[in-house]
Amino acid sequence: MNPYISSPIYVPEETSYFLCRADGTRQQCRLSFVVFRADGADADDWEDDPMVGSLDICVLGDGDEEVQPVEAVYLGISPDRFLSVVREDDQEIVFDFTWRQGTIEIDRAQETDEGFVVRKDDFGDDGIVCRLTPRKGNPFTLRLQIPYVGFSLLDADGNKLSGDLEIAHSDINNYSYAFVGDHSNDRFQIALDEGKLNYMCVLNDDNRLSVRDMRNRMALVKEIDLQGSLSDLLMGAHSVLVKNKMMRWRIALTGDEVEGADAVELTGVALARFAFEQFSAEESVDEDMLAQRLMHMEQHLGFQWYWLSDADWSHENLDGLIDMDGLDADPEKMMRQALLFNRYEAFMQRLAAFSYISQKPIQGDQLQARNNKRKIARCVRHILAHRAGEANIWELDDEARREIIHFHSTFHREFAAALEA
């Protein structure tokens, strides 16, 4: 469709037909079951072929079934061929039309050899009226608009958002992005996780966005659609800064807060005890949901669950959290507590394993890995020393811990290979 036309246009080769019923079901129909009626025609004056101008389009129902038609405009030519932009600047835009079916007028426009010159100030919120008079049929109107060009962040209702935003992980699917580009605005920049990755998203000839690494000679990383879920744009990161012309969007993901998480001492035992409290708080806990919530703590507090060992969540370290009173005299209670601990132990093993394999969808390339080889090795040494009891990873400062998280998630293959060597 042509972005400069806001009126609904009927394009036969791009249209599918459905009979939608009140119960929510819909039935796809062939074109042979579709009829057309010109605007202003008699109620029963339906035809098999569309006519140029405003028209009603209706799918034939079953028997006496009444079907509500939809309104549209048929130009007799594709919208892209019908209207083109000759030139555009901050003050005015020049439209050129190809329409042999009749004549065209535009409100407050000046017709020149170039085309129709329209001042942008004359476009209202609903656009500007374009009147078409076909040689055969009734005159009709279209509304022309200046489409928004650039990057947009949208909520679930399609409202455009701007500025600094915090979005819960669980709500990320309610947000989307869109990009409309032209010759003067064909790209935007994204900085992921506080600038650890910097990409330029460039409109390409296939009408998609080429994601290019600004730190690696603009090497192609992947391609994404012009519009999609916010998660597609984040590419596994927890924050993004989007720059398009003079506009900025700062988006940070926040976890579904686990009550009391901020007060947890950052040690393996304290984290294991906190996880047990959450695990045992409900009789039938949703383990998958709890694991997701606990995983959100990693970015928030600056640690990873796989840093914990079996000893951290051992039975001895849960003193005061498991009811041990009267176990010798109550075999059933002993069995229940034993089963609870066994379930918790299995849960912690899965949580640690999930933490270990978690990585960003877009990984650093081999050149970046080589350039960061020493930093990766330093992070690996921290973990190996912690596992060997030679150092305490929990005593590292926040910056050092987050460096481990970054290189583990961004260069996961190289990191894991060094750790498991």
C-alpha positions as CSV (number, residue, x, y, z in Angstrom):
1,M,0.0,0.0,0.0
2,N,1.0,3.6,-0.5
3,P,1.9,5.2,2.9
4,Y,0.7,8.6,1.6
5,I,-2.9,7.4,1.2
6,S,-4.8,7.0,4.5
7,S,-8.2,5.9,2.9
8,P,-8.8,2.2,2.6
9,I,-7.9,1.1,-1.0
10,Y,-9.2,-2.1,-2.6
11,V,-6.4,-3.9,-4.4
12,P,-7.8,-7.1,-5.9
13,E,-4.5,-8.9,-6.2
14,E,-3.6,-8.2,-2.6
15,T,-7.0,-8.9,-1.0
16,S,-8.3,-12.0,0.8
17,Y,-12.0,-12.5,1.5
18,F,-13.5,-13.8,4.7
19,L,-17.1,-14.3,5.9
20,C,-16.9,-13.3,9.6
21,R,-19.7,-14.4,11.9
22,A,-20.8,-13.2,15.3
23,D,-19.5,-16.3,17.0
24,G,-15.9,-15.3,16.1
25,T,-15.4,-17.8,13.3
26,R,-14.5,-16.8,9.8
27,Q,-14.7,-18.6,6.5
28,Q,-12.3,-17.8,3.6
29,C,-14.1,-17.3,0.3
30,R,-13.1,-17.2,-3.3
31,L,-13.5,-14.1,-5.4
32,S,-16.4,-15.7,-7.3
33,F,-18.4,-15.3,-4.1
34,V,-17.7,-11.6,-3.8
35,V,-19.9,-8.8,-5.2
36,F,-19.5,-5.0,-5.5
37,R,-21.9,-2.1,-5.3
38,A,-21.1,1.5,-6.4
39,D,-21.5,4.3,-3.8
40,G,-25.1,5.7,-4.2
41,A,-26.4,2.7,-6.2
42,D,-29.6,0.9,-5.4
43,A,-29.5,-1.5,-2.5
44,D,-29.8,-4.5,-4.7
45,D,-27.5,-3.2,-7.5
46,W,-24.6,-5.6,-6.9
47,E,-22.1,-6.5,-9.7
48,D,-19.5,-9.1,-10.1
49,D,-16.7,-6.7,-11.0
50,P,-15.4,-3.7,-9.1
51,M,-16.1,-0.2,-10.4
52,V,-13.8,2.8,-10.1
53,G,-14.7,5.0,-7.1
54,S,-16.1,4.5,-3.7
55,L,-17.8,1.1,-3.4
56,D,-19.2,-1.5,-1.1
57,I,-17.6,-5.0,-1.1
58,C,-19.6,-8.0,0.2
59,V,-19.2,-11.7,0.5
60,L,-22.2,-13.8,-0.3
61,G,-23.7,-15.5,2.8
62,D,-25.3,-18.8,3.1
63,G,-29.0,-18.8,2.3
64,D,-30.8,-15.9,3.9
65,E,-27.7,-14.9,5.9
66,E,-27.3,-11.1,6.0
67,V,-23.7,-9.9,5.5
68,Q,-22.5,-6.4,6.3
69,P,-20.4,-5.0,3.4
70,V,-17.2,-3.1,3.9
71,E,-16.4,0.3,2.3
72,A,-13.3,0.9,0.2
73,V,-12.1,2.8,-2.8
74,Y,-11.1,1.2,-6.1
75,L,-8.7,3.2,-8.2
76,G,-8.4,0.9,-11.2
77,I,-4.6,1.0,-10.7
78,S,-2.2,0.0,-7.9
79,P,-1.8,2.7,-5.2
80,D,2.0,2.7,-5.8
81,R,1.6,3.5,-9.4
82,F,-1.3,5.9,-8.7
83,L,0.7,8.3,-6.5
84,S,4.4,9.2,-6.3
85,V,6.4,11.9,-4.5
86,V,8.4,14.1,-6.8
87,R,10.2,16.0,-4.0
88,E,9.8,16.8,-0.4
89,D,11.3,19.3,2.1
90,D,10.4,20.7,5.5
91,Q,7.8,23.1,4.1
92,E,6.1,21.3,1.2
93,I,5.6,18.1,-0.7
94,V,5.0,17.6,-4.5
95,F,2.7,14.7,-5.6
96,D,2.5,13.3,-9.1
97,F,-0.4,11.1,-10.2
98,T,-0.9,8.5,-12.8
99,W,-4.6,8.1,-13.3
100,R,-6.1,7.9,-16.8
101,Q,-9.6,7.2,-15.5
102,G,-10.4,10.9,-14.9
103,T,-9.3,14.1,-13.3
104,I,-7.8,15.0,-9.9
105,E,-7.9,18.0,-7.6
106,I,-6.3,18.5,-4.1
107,D,-7.5,21.1,-1.6
108,R,-5.2,24.1,-1.2
109,A,-2.7,22.6,-3.7
110,Q,-1.0,24.3,-6.6
111,E,-0.8,22.3,-9.8
112,T,2.5,22.9,-11.6
113,D,4.6,21.1,-14.2
114,E,6.1,19.1,-11.4
115,G,2.8,18.0,-10.0
116,F,0.6,19.1,-7.1
117,V,2.5,21.3,-4.7
118,V,1.1,21.1,-1.1
119,R,2.2,23.0,1.9
120,K,2.8,20.7,4.9
121,D,1.1,23.1,7.2
122,D,-2.2,22.5,5.2
123,F,-2.2,18.9,6.3
124,G,-4.6,18.5,9.2
125,D,-4.8,15.6,11.7
126,D,-6.9,13.8,9.1
127,G,-4.7,14.7,6.2
128,I,-5.9,16.6,3.1
129,V,-8.7,15.9,0.7
130,C,-8.0,14.6,-2.8
131,R,-11.0,14.7,-5.2
132,L,-11.2,12.3,-8.1
133,T,-13.7,12.6,-10.9
134,P,-13.8,9.5,-13.1
135,R,-15.0,9.8,-16.7
136,K,-17.5,7.0,-15.8
137,G,-19.1,6.9,-12.4
138,N,-19.5,9.2,-9.4
139,P,-16.8,11.6,-8.1
140,F,-15.2,10.4,-4.9
141,T,-12.5,11.5,-2.4
142,L,-9.3,10.2,-0.9
143,R,-7.4,11.5,2.1
144,L,-3.7,12.0,1.7
145,Q,-1.3,12.2,4.6
146,I,2.3,12.8,5.4
147,P,3.4,9.4,6.8
148,Y,5.6,9.3,9.9
149,V,9.1,8.6,8.9
150,G,11.6,7.1,11.4
151,F,11.6,4.8,14.4
152,S,8.5,4.2,16.5
153,L,8.0,2.3,19.8
154,L,4.4,1.2,20.2
155,D,2.4,-0.2,23.1
156,A,-0.3,-2.9,22.8
157,D,-2.9,-0.3,21.6
158,G,-0.6,1.1,18.9
159,N,0.2,4.3,20.8
160,K,3.6,5.7,20.1
161,L,5.9,6.0,23.1
162,S,9.0,8.1,23.7
163,G,11.6,8.9,26.3
164,D,12.8,6.6,29.1
165,L,10.8,3.5,29.7
166,E,10.9,0.6,32.1
167,I,9.1,-2.6,30.9
168,A,8.6,-5.8,32.9
169,H,10.0,-8.9,31.3
170,S,6.5,-10.4,31.4
171,D,5.0,-7.5,29.5
172,I,7.6,-7.4,26.6
173,N,5.2,-9.0,24.1
174,N,2.9,-6.1,24.6
175,Y,5.4,-3.7,22.9
176,S,6.6,-3.5,19.4
177,Y,8.8,-1.4,17.1
178,A,8.3,0.0,13.6
179,F,10.5,1.8,11.2
180,V,9.5,3.8,8.1
181,G,12.4,5.0,6.1
182,D,13.1,7.2,3.2
183,H,16.1,8.7,1.3
184,S,16.8,11.1,4.2
185,N,16.1,8.8,7.1
186,D,17.1,5.2,6.3
187,R,18.7,4.0,9.6
188,F,18.7,4.0,13.3
189,Q,21.3,3.0,16.0
190,I,20.8,0.7,18.9
191,A,23.2,0.3,21.9
192,L,22.5,-2.9,23.8
193,D,23.2,-3.4,27.5
194,E,24.7,0.0,28.3
195,G,26.7,0.1,25.0
196,K,28.3,-3.3,25.2
197,L,27.0,-4.0,21.7
198,N,26.5,-1.2,19.2
199,Y,24.5,-1.9,16.0
200,M,23.3,0.2,13.1
201,C,20.0,-0.9,11.6
202,V,19.9,0.1,7.9
203,L,17.0,0.0,5.5
204,N,18.0,-2.3,2.6
205,D,16.7,-3.0,-0.9
206,D,14.6,-5.9,0.3
207,N,12.6,-3.6,2.5
208,R,14.1,-5.1,5.7
209,L,16.6,-3.8,8.2
210,S,20.3,-4.9,8.0
211,V,21.7,-5.0,11.5
212,R,25.4,-4.1,11.2
213,D,28.1,-4.1,13.9
214,M,29.5,-0.6,14.3
215,R,32.6,-1.9,16.1
216,N,33.4,-4.4,13.3
217,R,33.5,-2.3,10.1
218,M,29.8,-2.4,9.8
219,A,29.8,-6.2,9.3
220,L,26.4,-7.7,8.8
221,V,25.0,-9.4,11.9
222,K,21.5,-10.3,10.8
223,E,18.4,-9.0,9.2
224,I,15.1,-8.0,11.0
225,D,11.7,-6.9,9.7
226,L,10.7,-3.2,9.5
227,Q,8.3,-3.9,12.3
228,G,8.2,-6.6,15.0
229,S,8.2,-7.4,18.7
230,L,10.4,-5.3,21.0
231,S,12.1,-8.6,22.0
232,D,13.3,-8.9,18.4
233,L,15.0,-5.5,18.7
234,L,16.5,-6.3,22.1
235,M,18.1,-9.5,20.8
236,G,18.4,-11.0,24.3
237,A,19.7,-7.8,26.0
238,H,18.2,-6.2,29.1
239,S,18.4,-2.6,27.9
240,V,18.6,-0.7,24.7
241,L,19.2,2.9,23.7
242,V,17.7,3.7,20.3
243,K,18.9,6.8,18.4
244,N,17.1,8.0,15.3
245,K,17.9,11.5,14.1
246,M,17.3,13.8,17.2
247,M,15.0,11.3,18.9
248,R,16.1,8.9,21.8
249,W,14.4,6.0,23.4
250,R,15.9,4.4,26.5
251,I,14.3,1.1,27.4
252,A,15.2,-1.1,30.4
253,L,13.7,-4.4,31.2
254,T,12.7,-5.1,34.8
255,G,12.0,-8.5,36.3
256,D,8.8,-9.5,37.9
257,E,10.1,-8.4,41.3
258,V,10.6,-11.2,43.8
259,E,9.7,-9.7,47.1
260,G,12.7,-9.4,49.4
261,A,15.2,-9.9,46.6
262,D,16.9,-6.6,47.2
263,A,17.6,-7.5,50.8
264,V,19.4,-10.8,50.1
265,E,23.0,-11.0,50.9
266,L,25.0,-11.8,47.8
267,T,26.5,-15.1,48.8
268,G,25.8,-18.6,47.5
269,V,24.2,-19.8,50.8
270,A,22.1,-16.7,51.2
271,L,20.8,-17.0,47.6
272,A,20.1,-20.7,48.0
273,R,18.1,-20.0,51.2
274,F,16.2,-17.3,49.5
275,A,15.4,-19.6,46.6
276,F,14.1,-22.2,49.1
277,E,11.9,-19.7,50.8
278,Q,10.3,-18.9,47.4
279,F,10.1,-22.5,46.4
280,S,8.4,-23.7,49.6
281,A,6.1,-20.6,50.0
282,E,3.3,-22.4,48.1
283,E,2.3,-26.0,48.3
284,S,2.1,-26.4,44.5
285,V,4.5,-23.8,43.2
286,D,4.8,-23.2,39.4
287,E,8.5,-24.1,39.1
288,D,8.9,-22.7,35.6
289,M,7.5,-19.4,36.5
290,L,9.5,-19.2,39.7
291,A,12.7,-20.0,37.7
292,Q,12.0,-17.2,35.3
293,R,11.5,-14.8,38.2
294,L,14.7,-15.9,39.9
295,M,16.6,-15.6,36.6
296,H,15.5,-11.9,36.5
297,M,17.5,-11.4,39.7
298,E,20.8,-12.1,37.9
299,Q,20.8,-8.9,35.9
300,H,19.3,-6.9,38.8
301,L,21.8,-8.0,41.4
302,G,24.8,-8.8,39.2
303,F,25.3,-12.6,39.6
304,Q,24.6,-15.9,38.0
305,W,22.9,-18.9,39.5
306,Y,25.4,-21.3,38.1
307,W,28.0,-19.8,40.4
308,L,26.3,-21.6,43.2
309,S,27.4,-25.2,44.0
310,D,25.6,-28.2,45.5
311,A,27.1,-27.3,48.9
312,D,25.3,-23.9,48.8
313,W,21.9,-25.5,48.7
314,S,22.8,-28.5,50.9
315,H,20.4,-29.6,53.7
316,E,22.7,-28.3,56.3
317,N,22.5,-24.7,54.9
318,L,18.7,-24.7,55.1
319,D,18.7,-24.7,58.9
320,G,15.6,-23.0,60.3
321,L,13.8,-23.2,56.9
322,I,12.8,-26.9,57.0
323,D,10.6,-27.9,59.9
324,M,12.6,-30.6,61.7
325,D,10.6,-30.8,64.9
326,G,9.2,-34.3,65.7
327,L,10.5,-36.0,62.6
328,D,11.6,-39.1,64.5
329,A,8.1,-39.6,65.8
330,D,6.3,-38.7,62.6
331,P,7.5,-40.8,59.6
332,E,5.0,-39.2,57.2
333,K,6.3,-35.7,58.1
334,M,9.8,-37.0,57.6
335,M,8.8,-38.3,54.2
336,R,7.1,-35.0,53.2
337,Q,10.2,-32.9,54.2
338,A,12.5,-35.3,52.4
339,L,10.4,-35.0,49.2
340,L,10.4,-31.2,49.6
341,F,14.1,-31.1,49.8
342,N,14.6,-33.5,46.9
343,R,12.3,-31.4,44.7
344,Y,14.1,-28.2,45.7
345,E,17.5,-29.8,45.0
346,A,16.3,-30.9,41.5
347,F,14.9,-27.4,41.0
348,M,18.2,-25.7,41.9
349,Q,20.1,-28.0,39.6
350,R,17.8,-27.1,36.7
351,L,18.1,-23.4,37.6
352,A,21.9,-23.5,37.7
353,A,21.9,-25.4,34.4
354,F,19.5,-22.9,32.7
355,S,21.7,-20.0,34.0
356,Y,24.8,-21.7,32.5
357,I,23.4,-22.1,29.0
358,S,21.6,-18.8,28.9
359,Q,23.1,-16.6,26.2
360,K,22.2,-13.7,23.9
361,P,20.6,-14.7,20.6
362,I,23.3,-12.7,18.7
363,Q,26.7,-13.7,19.8
364,G,30.0,-11.8,19.3
365,D,31.8,-12.9,16.2
366,Q,35.2,-14.5,16.0
367,L,37.1,-11.2,15.6
368,Q,35.4,-9.8,18.6
369,A,36.1,-13.0,20.6
370,R,39.8,-12.7,19.7
371,N,39.9,-9.1,20.7
372,N,38.4,-9.9,24.0
373,K,40.3,-13.1,24.6
374,R,42.2,-11.8,27.6
375,K,39.1,-10.4,29.3
376,I,37.2,-13.7,28.7
377,A,40.2,-15.6,30.2
378,R,40.2,-13.3,33.2
379,C,36.5,-14.0,33.9
380,V,37.0,-17.7,33.5
381,R,39.8,-17.6,36.0
382,H,37.5,-16.0,38.6
383,I,35.0,-18.8,38.3
384,L,37.6,-21.6,38.3
385,A,39.3,-20.1,41.4
386,H,35.9,-19.9,43.1
387,R,35.1,-23.5,42.3
388,A,38.5,-24.6,43.6
389,G,38.0,-22.7,46.8
390,E,41.0,-20.4,46.1
391,A,38.9,-17.2,45.8
392,N,35.4,-16.0,46.6
393,I,33.5,-14.8,43.6
394,W,31.0,-13.1,45.8
395,E,33.7,-10.7,47.1
396,L,34.2,-9.2,43.6
397,D,32.8,-5.7,43.1
398,D,29.7,-5.1,41.0
399,E,31.6,-4.1,37.9
400,A,33.8,-7.3,37.9
401,R,30.7,-9.5,38.4
402,R,28.8,-7.9,35.6
403,E,31.9,-8.2,33.4
404,I,31.6,-12.0,33.9
405,I,27.9,-11.9,33.0
406,H,28.5,-9.9,29.9
407,F,31.3,-12.1,28.4
408,H,29.5,-15.3,29.4
409,S,26.3,-14.3,27.6
410,T,27.9,-12.5,24.6
411,F,30.8,-15.0,23.9
412,H,29.2,-18.1,25.3
413,R,30.9,-20.6,23.1
414,E,34.4,-19.3,23.8
415,F,33.6,-18.8,27.5
416,A,32.2,-22.3,28.0
417,A,35.1,-23.9,26.1
418,A,37.6,-22.1,28.3
419,L,35.7,-23.0,31.4
420,E,35.4,-26.7,30.5
421,A,38.9,-27.1,29.1
